[in-house]
Amino acid sequence: MPPSKDKFPDTKGKIFGYVGLILLFFALSLGTMYFLHRHFSQGKLHIPSQLFSLPVITTVVFLLLGYYLADALRLYSVIKAMGNTLSFLYIIKLVFINIFISNVTPLATGGGFIQVYFMAKKGISLGEATAATSIRTILSAMILFTLTPLIIWLEPNEFKAFMHRHVLVAISAVSCAVVLFLLLITFWPNMIKKGVKAILYLLKRMRLLSVAHMETMYEKIEKEIDSFSQGFAHFFKKGGIWAASSVLWTVIFLLFLFSFSIVLISALGYKIPMLTVLAVQVVVTFFMYFAPTPGATGIEEGGYGLLFSQLVRSQDIMALTISWRFLTIYIGVIVGIFIFAYEFFRKRKVLGK
């Protein structure tokens, strides 16, 4: 008997939802590119032929392979450090799905959730999967959160717009908050449990939850907090060489990410110091964490164009920004769309059987 029409009631909704997010992602990107085109390039689009030279293409292909492999290896190392195992090919798949989903969901929040979902399908608990994706993100965030205030102070001529005291205080506060959360979840999870319990109790007092529902929710949350905390603790206390490897691959991943701009700027004929290009990239990537748009779309292109407009000629801003965004994001998003669609429709077909 064929599956009934209502067997997949949410399939159309999911498809239209993701299509809408994809369209929003590209609309914001194109809108920002148009803004850069009009205000930084004076409406002139110049694509230098040297960007398509064999040495540049060869270097870019090498960077792309290293970029995706390093991204996969940092997650693989975190998972191994926590005492779990996943196929490396499966993690490669997760990398592209993460790039796609995180770039079409607000605040780039969806990528981690979808990775947790796929890891849970392979037998890793929700708490440990959440801990793994969180550690992966925190490792890179901590590097950026530490370097950005230093760079802004040490390179005042390049970042005059960020020299306001309140901005530096905010950056420092966010960095401290991340560290505090990490310490709490690792060494004092009971404090987080008490906070959760207080919130649920308040909801009960407001008659938004029944006593039975409150107790059931707390038991489930407590179980995941314990699993989450144990994952963090295992990583830091027993991760050993795999924990060190995850840090190393995170650094390598960021270097690959930032190297695209170095290669592109060099191909355009500029002799800008490598450390200056890296510094600008760190600041651009740091502020991406606070952008409310899907995957920081629009804000990241705008910030990139704004900061690099101080280093390259206006006629080259568009070529540089488009090339950088295409290499670091668009390729991964396109590949991720196909992998995600394959997984989605394969699951639907299996359920239909």
C-alpha positions in Angstrom: 0.0 0.0 0.0 1.5 3.4 -1.0 2.0 5.9 1.8 -1.0 8.2 2.5 -0.9 11.8 1.4 -0.7 12.9 5.0 2.2 10.7 5.9 4.5 13.6 5.3 2.3 16.6 6.3 5.2 18.9 6.9 7.3 18.1 3.8 6.0 20.9 1.7 6.3 23.3 4.6 9.9 22.4 5.2 10.8 22.6 1.5 9.2 26.1 1.1 10.8 27.2 4.4 14.3 26.3 3.3 13.7 27.7 -0.2 12.6 30.9 1.4 15.7 31.0 3.6 17.9 30.3 0.6 16.3 33.1 -1.4 16.6 35.5 1.6 20.3 34.6 1.9 21.1 35.4 -1.8 18.8 38.5 -1.8 20.7 40.0 1.1 24.0 39.1 -0.4 23.1 40.6 -3.8 21.6 43.7 -2.1 24.8 44.3 -0.2 27.0 43.7 -3.2 24.9 46.3 -5.1 25.4 48.8 -2.2 29.2 48.2 -2.4 29.1 48.5 -6.2 27.3 51.9 -6.0 29.1 53.4 -3.0 32.6 52.0 -3.1 33.2 51.1 -6.7 31.4 54.2 -8.1 29.2 51.8 -10.2 32.1 50.3 -12.0 32.6 46.5 -12.0 36.2 45.5 -12.8 37.2 41.8 -12.7 40.9 41.6 -13.3 42.0 38.7 -15.5 44.9 37.8 -13.1 42.3 36.4 -10.7 41.8 33.6 -13.3 45.4 32.8 -13.8 46.6 29.2 -13.4 48.7 29.9 -10.3 45.9 31.7 -8.5 43.3 29.0 -9.4 45.7 26.3 -8.2 46.4 28.0 -5.0 42.7 28.6 -4.4 41.8 25.0 -5.0 44.5 24.0 -2.5 43.1 26.4 0.1 39.5 25.1 -0.5 40.6 21.5 0.1 42.5 22.5 3.2 39.7 24.7 4.5 37.1 21.9 4.3 39.4 19.2 5.6 40.5 21.4 8.6 36.9 22.2 9.4 36.1 18.5 9.4 39.2 17.5 11.4 38.5 20.0 14.2 35.0 18.5 14.7 36.4 15.0 14.3 39.1 15.7 17.0 36.5 17.1 19.4 34.3 14.1 19.0 37.3 11.7 19.5 38.4 13.7 22.6 35.0 13.2 24.1 35.3 9.4 23.7 33.0 9.1 20.7 33.6 8.0 17.1 32.0 9.0 13.8 33.1 8.2 10.3 35.3 10.9 8.8 33.3 10.9 5.6 30.1 11.4 7.6 31.7 14.4 9.3 32.7 15.8 5.8 29.0 15.6 5.0 28.2 17.5 8.3 30.6 20.2 7.4 28.8 21.1 4.2 25.3 20.8 5.8 26.5 23.1 8.6 27.8 25.7 6.1 24.4 25.6 4.3 22.1 25.7 7.3 24.2 28.2 9.3 24.2 30.6 6.4 20.4 30.6 5.9 19.3 30.8 9.6 19.3 33.9 11.8 22.5 34.4 13.9 23.9 31.3 12.1 22.2 29.2 14.8 20.8 26.4 12.6 24.1 24.7 11.7 24.9 23.5 15.1 21.4 22.2 15.7 21.4 20.3 12.4 24.8 18.7 13.2 23.5 17.7 16.6 20.5 16.1 14.9 22.7 14.1 12.5 25.1 13.0 15.3 22.2 11.9 17.4 21.1 9.7 14.5 24.5 7.9 14.8 24.0 7.1 18.5 25.7 10.1 20.2 23.5 11.5 23.0 22.0 15.0 22.5 24.0 16.4 25.4 27.3 15.1 24.1 26.5 16.1 20.5 25.6 19.6 21.7 28.8 19.7 23.7 30.8 18.7 20.7 29.4 21.4 18.4 29.7 23.9 21.2 33.3 23.1 21.9 34.1 23.3 18.2 32.5 26.8 18.0 33.9 28.0 21.3 37.5 27.1 20.3 37.4 29.3 17.3 35.3 32.0 19.1 37.8 32.2 21.9 40.7 32.8 19.5 38.8 35.6 17.7 37.5 37.1 21.0 41.0 37.2 22.4 42.7 38.6 19.3 40.1 41.2 18.2 40.6 43.7 21.2 44.4 43.3 20.8 44.2 44.0 17.1 42.0 47.0 17.4 44.3 48.5 20.1 47.5 47.7 18.2 46.2 48.8 14.7 44.4 52.1 15.6 44.9 53.5 12.1 43.0 50.6 10.5 40.2 50.4 13.0 39.4 54.0 14.1 35.7 53.2 14.0 36.2 50.6 16.7 38.3 52.6 19.1 35.4 53.8 21.2 35.7 52.7 24.8 32.2 51.2 25.0 32.9 48.9 22.0 36.1 47.5 23.6 34.2 47.0 26.9 31.4 45.2 25.1 34.0 43.0 23.3 35.7 42.2 26.6 32.4 41.5 28.3 31.3 39.0 25.6 34.7 37.2 25.9 34.4 37.0 29.7 30.8 35.7 29.4 31.9 32.9 27.1 34.7 31.9 29.4 32.3 32.1 32.4 29.7 29.9 30.7 32.4 27.4 29.8 33.6 27.2 33.4 30.1 26.9 34.8 29.0 24.1 32.4 32.3 22.2 33.0 32.9 22.5 36.7 29.7 23.9 38.3 26.8 22.4 36.3 24.6 22.5 39.4 24.5 26.3 39.2 23.0 26.1 35.7 20.5 23.4 37.0 19.4 25.8 39.8 18.9 28.5 37.2 16.8 26.2 35.0 14.8 25.1 38.0 14.1 28.7 39.1 12.8 29.5 35.6 10.5 26.5 35.4 9.2 27.2 38.9 8.5 30.8 37.8 6.5 29.5 34.8 4.6 27.2 37.2 3.8 30.2 39.4 2.5 32.0 36.4 0.3 29.0 35.6 2.1 28.4 32.3 3.2 25.0 33.4 1.6 22.3 35.6 3.5 20.7 38.4 3.8 17.4 36.5 4.9 19.1 33.3 7.5 21.2 35.2 8.9 18.1 36.8 9.0 16.2 33.6 10.7 19.0 31.8 13.3 19.5 34.5 14.2 15.8 34.5 14.8 15.9 30.8 16.8 19.1 30.9 18.8 17.9 33.9 19.7 14.7 32.0 20.9 16.7 29.0 22.9 19.2 31.2 24.7 16.3 32.9 25.5 14.8 29.5 26.5 18.2 28.1 28.7 18.8 31.2 30.3 15.4 31.1 31.2 15.9 27.5 32.9 19.2 28.3 34.7 17.7 31.3 35.8 14.6 29.4 37.2 16.9 26.6 39.2 19.1 29.0 40.3 16.4 31.5 40.7 13.3 29.4 40.8 14.5 25.8 44.6 14.3 25.7 46.1 14.4 22.3 42.7 14.7 20.6 41.9 17.8 22.6 45.2 19.3 21.6 44.6 18.2 18.0 41.2 20.0 18.0 42.9 23.3 19.0 45.6 22.9 16.4 43.0 22.1 13.6 41.0 25.1 14.7 44.0 27.4 14.3 44.8 25.8 10.9 41.1 26.2 9.8 41.1 29.9 10.6 44.4 30.4 8.8 43.0 28.7 5.7 39.9 30.9 6.0 41.9 34.1 6.3 44.4 33.1 3.5 41.8 33.5 0.8 42.0 37.3 1.2 45.8 37.2 1.2 45.9 35.2 -2.1 43.2 37.4 -3.8 44.8 40.7 -2.7 48.2 39.5 -3.9 46.7 38.4 -7.2 45.3 41.9 -7.6 48.8 43.3 -7.5 48.9 44.7 -4.0 51.9 44.3 -1.6 50.0 44.6 1.7 51.7 43.0 4.7 50.2 39.6 5.4 49.7 40.4 9.1 47.6 43.5 8.2 45.3 41.4 6.0 45.0 38.7 8.7 44.2 41.4 11.3 41.3 42.8 9.2 40.0 39.3 8.6 40.0 38.5 12.3 37.9 41.7 13.0 35.4 41.0 10.2 34.9 37.4 11.4 34.6 38.5 15.0 31.7 40.8 14.3 30.0 38.1 12.2 29.1 36.4 15.5 26.8 39.3 16.4 25.0 39.8 13.1 21.3 39.0 13.3 20.9 38.2 9.6 21.1 34.7 8.2 24.8 33.7 8.3 25.7 37.3 8.8 24.8 37.8 5.2 24.9 41.4 4.1 26.7 42.6 7.2 29.7 40.4 6.5 30.1 41.6 2.9 29.5 45.2 4.0 32.0 45.0 6.8 34.6 43.3 4.6 34.2 45.9 1.9 34.2 48.8 4.3 37.5 47.6 6.1 39.3 46.6 2.9 38.3 49.8 1.1 41.1 51.4 3.3 43.6 49.0 1.8 42.7 48.5 -1.9 41.5 50.8 -4.7 37.8 51.4 -5.0 37.7 49.8 -8.4 38.9 46.5 -6.9 36.5 46.3 -3.9 33.8 44.5 -5.7 36.1 41.9 -7.3 37.7 41.3 -4.0 34.5 41.0 -2.0 32.7 38.8 -4.5 35.7 36.5 -4.9 36.2 36.2 -1.2 32.5 35.5 -0.4 32.2 33.0 -3.3 35.2 31.0 -2.1 34.5 31.0 1.6 30.7 30.7 1.6 28.9 30.3 -1.6 30.7 27.2 -2.8 30.1 25.5 0.6 26.4 26.6 0.6 25.8 25.2 -2.8 27.4 21.9 -2.0 25.5 21.8 1.3 22.2 22.4 -0.4 22.7 19.3 -2.6 23.9 17.1 0.3 21.1 18.3 2.6 18.5 17.7 -0.2 19.8 14.2 -0.7 19.6 13.4 3.0 16.2 14.9 3.3 14.6 13.1 0.3 16.4 9.9 1.1 14.9 10.0 4.6 11.5 10.7 3.1 11.8 7.8 0.7 12.9 5.4 3.5 9.9 6.5 5.6 7.6 6.1 2.7 8.6 2.4 2.5 
